[in-house]
Amino acid sequence: MTEPVVKRAGGFEFTEGPVWSASGTLVFSDIPASTLYEFDPATDRVTCYRKPSNKANGNTYDHQEPHLITCEARTPAGRARGGGRVRSPSSPPSTPGPSSTALTTWS
């Protein structure tokens, strides 16, 4: 049997890049709002994960989750640990372009 579609949240401008974590939360981007959000189905709440997100769009996890890999349009490659603070790597990306990758972790 197919379950009905239920709207859980609204007020976003343009969402993209949803990815489920191993802990069961969903992270997604609102590109124009420059915000990463996290949806927790256990509480049925959406909270801000990181703002500004530097126009983050695509998201995925690496093989050593909880590392969230996020494509950003406004920053060079960087890493964030807990609290979502992005820090630049020791060397710049080899092929700079309009988007780059920042590595963030759940706190």
GIMOTA-V768979 format. One record per residue. N is the residue number from 0. RES is the residue in three letters. SS is DSSP state (2 for helix, 1 for strand, 0 for the rest). PHI is phi in radians with two decimals (NA if undefined). PSI is psi in degrees with one decimal (* if undefined). Layout:
# GIMOTA-V768979
n=N res=RES ss=SS phi=PHI psi=PSI
n=N res=RES ss=SS phi=PHI psi=PSI
This chain:
# GIMOTA-V768979
n=0 res=MET ss=0 phi=NA psi=138.1
n=1 res=THR ss=0 phi=-1.54 psi=131.9
n=2 res=GLU ss=0 phi=-1.42 psi=147.7
n=3 res=PRO ss=0 phi=-1.24 psi=153.1
n=4 res=VAL ss=0 phi=-1.33 psi=131.5
n=5 res=VAL ss=0 phi=-2.13 psi=125.9
n=6 res=LYS ss=0 phi=-1.33 psi=124.9
n=7 res=ARG ss=0 phi=-1.72 psi=-25.7
n=8 res=ALA ss=0 phi=-2.79 psi=164.7
n=9 res=GLY ss=0 phi=-2.66 psi=-175.2
n=10 res=GLY ss=0 phi=1.54 psi=9.5
n=11 res=PHE ss=0 phi=-1.49 psi=157.1
n=12 res=GLU ss=0 phi=-1.54 psi=-53.8
n=13 res=PHE ss=0 phi=-2.76 psi=109.3
n=14 res=THR ss=1 phi=-1.72 psi=152.2
n=15 res=GLU ss=1 phi=-2.82 psi=165.0
n=16 res=GLY ss=1 phi=1.22 psi=37.6
n=17 res=PRO ss=1 phi=-1.22 psi=138.9
n=18 res=VAL ss=1 phi=-2.58 psi=135.8
n=19 res=TRP ss=1 phi=-1.51 psi=138.3
n=20 res=SER ss=0 phi=-1.56 psi=164.9
n=21 res=ALA ss=0 phi=-1.12 psi=-24.5
n=22 res=SER ss=0 phi=-1.47 psi=-1.2
n=23 res=GLY ss=0 phi=1.64 psi=11.5
n=24 res=THR ss=1 phi=-1.75 psi=159.0
n=25 res=LEU ss=1 phi=-1.99 psi=124.8
n=26 res=VAL ss=1 phi=-1.85 psi=140.6
n=27 res=PHE ss=1 phi=-2.62 psi=162.5
n=28 res=SER ss=1 phi=-1.86 psi=146.5
n=29 res=ASP ss=1 phi=-2.05 psi=99.1
n=30 res=ILE ss=0 phi=-1.07 psi=-55.3
n=31 res=PRO ss=0 phi=-1.08 psi=-30.3
n=32 res=ALA ss=0 phi=-1.45 psi=-5.1
n=33 res=SER ss=0 phi=0.87 psi=51.3
n=34 res=THR ss=1 phi=-2.41 psi=136.9
n=35 res=LEU ss=1 phi=-1.73 psi=132.9
n=36 res=TYR ss=1 phi=-2.02 psi=159.1
n=37 res=GLU ss=1 phi=-2.27 psi=125.4
n=38 res=PHE ss=1 phi=-1.80 psi=128.9
n=39 res=ASP ss=1 phi=-1.96 psi=106.0
n=40 res=PRO ss=0 phi=-1.12 psi=-21.8
n=41 res=ALA ss=0 phi=-1.17 psi=-33.2
n=42 res=THR ss=0 phi=-1.89 psi=-9.4
n=43 res=ASP ss=0 phi=1.05 psi=36.0
n=44 res=ARG ss=1 phi=-2.16 psi=146.8
n=45 res=VAL ss=1 phi=-1.91 psi=128.6
n=46 res=THR ss=1 phi=-2.20 psi=158.8
n=47 res=CYS ss=1 phi=-1.31 psi=125.7
n=48 res=TYR ss=1 phi=-1.59 psi=-43.3
n=49 res=ARG ss=1 phi=-2.72 psi=132.5
n=50 res=LYS ss=1 phi=-2.59 psi=126.5
n=51 res=PRO ss=0 phi=-1.34 psi=153.2
n=52 res=SER ss=0 phi=-1.78 psi=6.1
n=53 res=ASN ss=0 phi=1.07 psi=40.8
n=54 res=LYS ss=0 phi=1.06 psi=39.7
n=55 res=ALA ss=0 phi=-1.02 psi=143.6
n=56 res=ASN ss=0 phi=-2.26 psi=-80.1
n=57 res=GLY ss=0 phi=-1.29 psi=142.9
n=58 res=ASN ss=1 phi=-2.36 psi=146.2
n=59 res=THR ss=1 phi=-2.74 psi=170.5
n=60 res=TYR ss=1 phi=-1.92 psi=147.2
n=61 res=ASP ss=0 phi=-1.49 psi=-176.5
n=62 res=HIS ss=0 phi=-1.35 psi=-3.9
n=63 res=GLN ss=0 phi=-2.05 psi=43.3
n=64 res=GLU ss=0 phi=-0.78 psi=139.5
n=65 res=PRO ss=0 phi=-1.72 psi=34.9
n=66 res=HIS ss=1 phi=-1.38 psi=118.8
n=67 res=LEU ss=1 phi=-1.67 psi=125.9
n=68 res=ILE ss=1 phi=-1.78 psi=124.4
n=69 res=THR ss=1 phi=-2.22 psi=130.5
n=70 res=CYS ss=1 phi=-1.48 psi=124.8
n=71 res=GLU ss=1 phi=-2.08 psi=145.4
n=72 res=ALA ss=0 phi=-1.62 psi=-9.5
n=73 res=ARG ss=0 phi=-2.11 psi=3.0
n=74 res=THR ss=0 phi=-2.37 psi=156.5
n=75 res=PRO ss=0 phi=-1.27 psi=169.7
n=76 res=ALA ss=0 phi=-0.96 psi=139.8
n=77 res=GLY ss=1 phi=-2.72 psi=171.8
n=78 res=ARG ss=1 phi=-2.24 psi=145.3
n=79 res=ALA ss=1 phi=-2.21 psi=142.3
n=80 res=ARG ss=0 phi=-2.17 psi=126.9
n=81 res=GLY ss=0 phi=0.81 psi=166.0
n=82 res=GLY ss=0 phi=0.88 psi=-2.8
n=83 res=GLY ss=0 phi=1.26 psi=15.4
n=84 res=ARG ss=0 phi=-1.36 psi=127.6
n=85 res=VAL ss=1 phi=-1.58 psi=133.6
n=86 res=ARG ss=1 phi=-2.20 psi=140.0
n=87 res=SER ss=1 phi=-1.22 psi=146.6
n=88 res=PRO ss=0 phi=-1.29 psi=173.5
n=89 res=SER ss=0 phi=-1.25 psi=-22.7
n=90 res=SER ss=0 phi=-2.34 psi=148.6
n=91 res=PRO ss=0 phi=-1.23 psi=160.9
n=92 res=PRO ss=0 phi=-1.05 psi=146.8
n=93 res=SER ss=0 phi=-1.23 psi=-29.1
n=94 res=THR ss=0 phi=-2.21 psi=88.1
n=95 res=PRO ss=0 phi=-1.12 psi=146.0
n=96 res=GLY ss=0 phi=-2.71 psi=-169.0
n=97 res=PRO ss=0 phi=-1.17 psi=-24.0
n=98 res=SER ss=0 phi=-2.18 psi=154.9
n=99 res=SER ss=1 phi=-2.54 psi=-178.3
n=100 res=THR ss=1 phi=-2.01 psi=136.0
n=101 res=ALA ss=1 phi=-2.11 psi=140.0
n=102 res=LEU ss=1 phi=-1.84 psi=122.6
n=103 res=THR ss=1 phi=-2.16 psi=158.5
n=104 res=THR ss=1 phi=-2.23 psi=152.5
n=105 res=TRP ss=0 phi=-1.22 psi=142.7
n=106 res=SER ss=0 phi=-1.52 psi=*
